[in-house]
Amino acid sequence: MQQMTIKRLVLPVALFTMSTAMIWAGCISDCKHEYEAEVESCKSQYDDPEDADDLQQCIQNAEDEYQSCIDECTS
C-alpha cells in the first residue's frame, strides 16, 4: 500500500520535472534561432566594408537581445 502511494506521488513530480526541462530547452533553442537569424540579417544588411561599425553594432544588439531572451527563459 505504501509503495502505491509513493508511486502516485513520484510519477507526477517526475513528469512535471521532465516537461519543465523540455519547455526550458525549447525556450533556449528559440533564443538561439532568433539570434542566428538576427546575425544573418545584420550580415546581409551591412555587407559593405564601409559598414563595419554598423555591422558590429547590429551584432552587438543581437547578442544583447539573445542574453535577454536567455534571462527570460531561466527566470
Residue frames relative to the residue before (quaternion, step in Angstrom):
aa qw qx qy qz dx dy dz
M 1.0000 0.0000 0.0000 0.0000 0.00 0.00 0.00
Q 0.6729 0.4932 -0.2979 0.4640 3.57 0.91 -0.91
Q 0.6232 0.5359 -0.3423 0.4551 3.61 1.05 -0.71
M 0.6329 0.5314 -0.3285 0.4573 3.59 1.02 -0.75
T 0.6462 0.5117 -0.3152 0.4704 3.58 1.00 -0.82
I 0.6417 0.5161 -0.3214 0.4675 3.58 0.98 -0.82
K 0.6500 0.5131 -0.3155 0.4633 3.59 0.94 -0.86
R 0.6496 0.5208 -0.3159 0.4550 3.57 1.00 -0.78
L 0.6888 0.4571 -0.2781 0.4891 3.58 1.12 -0.57
V 0.6851 0.5106 -0.2850 0.4344 3.56 0.94 -0.90
L 0.6452 0.5520 -0.3330 0.4100 3.58 0.88 -0.88
P 0.6935 0.4489 -0.3136 0.4683 3.67 0.72 -0.84
V 0.6320 0.5209 -0.3371 0.4644 3.59 1.00 -0.75
A 0.6597 0.5024 -0.3079 0.4665 3.59 0.92 -0.86
L 0.6615 0.4973 -0.3093 0.4685 3.60 0.92 -0.84
F 0.6384 0.5196 -0.3254 0.4654 3.58 0.98 -0.81
T 0.6564 0.5144 -0.3061 0.4592 3.57 0.92 -0.91
M 0.6649 0.4995 -0.3026 0.4656 3.58 0.92 -0.87
S 0.6759 0.4845 -0.3069 0.4629 3.59 0.89 -0.85
T 0.6259 0.5288 -0.3358 0.4646 3.59 1.03 -0.72
A 0.6525 0.5092 -0.3102 0.4676 3.58 0.96 -0.84
M 0.6554 0.5058 -0.3137 0.4650 3.58 1.00 -0.79
I 0.6341 0.5125 -0.3286 0.4767 3.60 1.00 -0.77
W 0.6470 0.5194 -0.3150 0.4608 3.58 0.93 -0.91
A 0.6649 0.4986 -0.3033 0.4661 3.59 0.90 -0.92
G 0.6376 0.5221 -0.3214 0.4665 3.58 1.04 -0.75
C 0.6335 0.5275 -0.3247 0.4638 3.56 1.01 -0.79
I 0.6545 0.5051 -0.3052 0.4726 3.57 0.90 -0.92
S 0.6494 0.5194 -0.3061 0.4634 3.57 0.97 -0.87
D 0.6345 0.5207 -0.3247 0.4699 3.59 0.99 -0.82
C 0.6320 0.5299 -0.3284 0.4604 3.58 0.99 -0.84
K 0.6638 0.5143 -0.3030 0.4506 3.56 0.91 -0.94
H 0.6662 0.5004 -0.3058 0.4607 3.58 0.92 -0.89
E 0.6292 0.5248 -0.3257 0.4719 3.58 1.02 -0.78
Y 0.6498 0.5235 -0.3077 0.4572 3.56 0.93 -0.93
E 0.6762 0.4965 -0.2968 0.4562 3.56 0.83 -0.99
A 0.6472 0.5104 -0.3179 0.4686 3.59 1.00 -0.79
E 0.6499 0.5145 -0.3159 0.4617 3.59 0.98 -0.82
V 0.6452 0.5122 -0.3234 0.4656 3.60 0.95 -0.84
E 0.6478 0.5052 -0.3185 0.4730 3.60 0.96 -0.83
S 0.6294 0.5251 -0.3259 0.4711 3.57 1.04 -0.76
C 0.6284 0.5301 -0.3258 0.4669 3.57 0.99 -0.84
K 0.6801 0.5076 -0.2898 0.4426 3.56 0.86 -1.00
S 0.6938 0.4528 -0.2915 0.4781 3.58 0.97 -0.75
Q 0.6508 0.5209 -0.3077 0.4588 3.57 1.10 -0.66
Y 0.7910 0.2081 -0.0859 0.5689 3.59 0.99 -0.86
D 0.1732 0.8348 -0.5013 0.1477 3.57 0.57 1.17
D 0.5679 0.5742 -0.3850 0.4467 3.57 1.27 -0.02
P 0.5539 -0.6278 0.4236 0.3458 3.63 -0.93 0.80
E 0.6135 0.5578 -0.3479 0.4376 3.59 1.13 -0.55
D 0.6712 0.4953 -0.2799 0.4753 3.57 1.27 -0.42
A 0.2800 0.8118 -0.4838 0.1689 3.61 1.24 0.24
D 0.6589 0.5004 -0.3211 0.4608 3.60 0.94 -0.79
D 0.6523 0.5025 -0.3103 0.4751 3.56 1.00 -0.83
L 0.6242 0.5333 -0.3300 0.4658 3.58 1.03 -0.78
Q 0.6570 0.5085 -0.3108 0.4617 3.56 0.90 -0.92
Q 0.6664 0.4959 -0.3024 0.4675 3.61 0.94 -0.85
C 0.6365 0.5315 -0.3214 0.4572 3.57 0.99 -0.82
I 0.6688 0.4811 -0.2940 0.4846 3.58 0.94 -0.90
Q 0.6205 0.5310 -0.3437 0.4636 3.60 1.02 -0.73
N 0.6374 0.5161 -0.3219 0.4731 3.59 1.00 -0.80
A 0.6388 0.5154 -0.3205 0.4727 3.59 1.01 -0.83
E 0.6483 0.5111 -0.3162 0.4674 3.61 0.99 -0.79
D 0.6435 0.5190 -0.3178 0.4643 3.58 1.01 -0.82
E 0.6535 0.5005 -0.3053 0.4788 3.58 0.99 -0.85
Y 0.6199 0.5448 -0.3317 0.4570 3.57 1.05 -0.79
Q 0.6704 0.4911 -0.2994 0.4686 3.57 0.89 -0.94
S 0.6322 0.5191 -0.3310 0.4704 3.60 1.00 -0.74
C 0.6372 0.5252 -0.3168 0.4666 3.56 0.99 -0.83
I 0.6537 0.5011 -0.3063 0.4772 3.59 0.93 -0.92
D 0.6366 0.5304 -0.3264 0.4549 3.58 0.97 -0.83
E 0.6499 0.5078 -0.3153 0.4694 3.58 1.01 -0.79
C 0.6336 0.5361 -0.3269 0.4519 3.58 1.04 -0.77
T 0.7569 0.4132 -0.2136 0.4591 3.56 0.91 -0.89
S 0.6617 0.4927 -0.3326 0.4569 3.58 1.20 -0.09
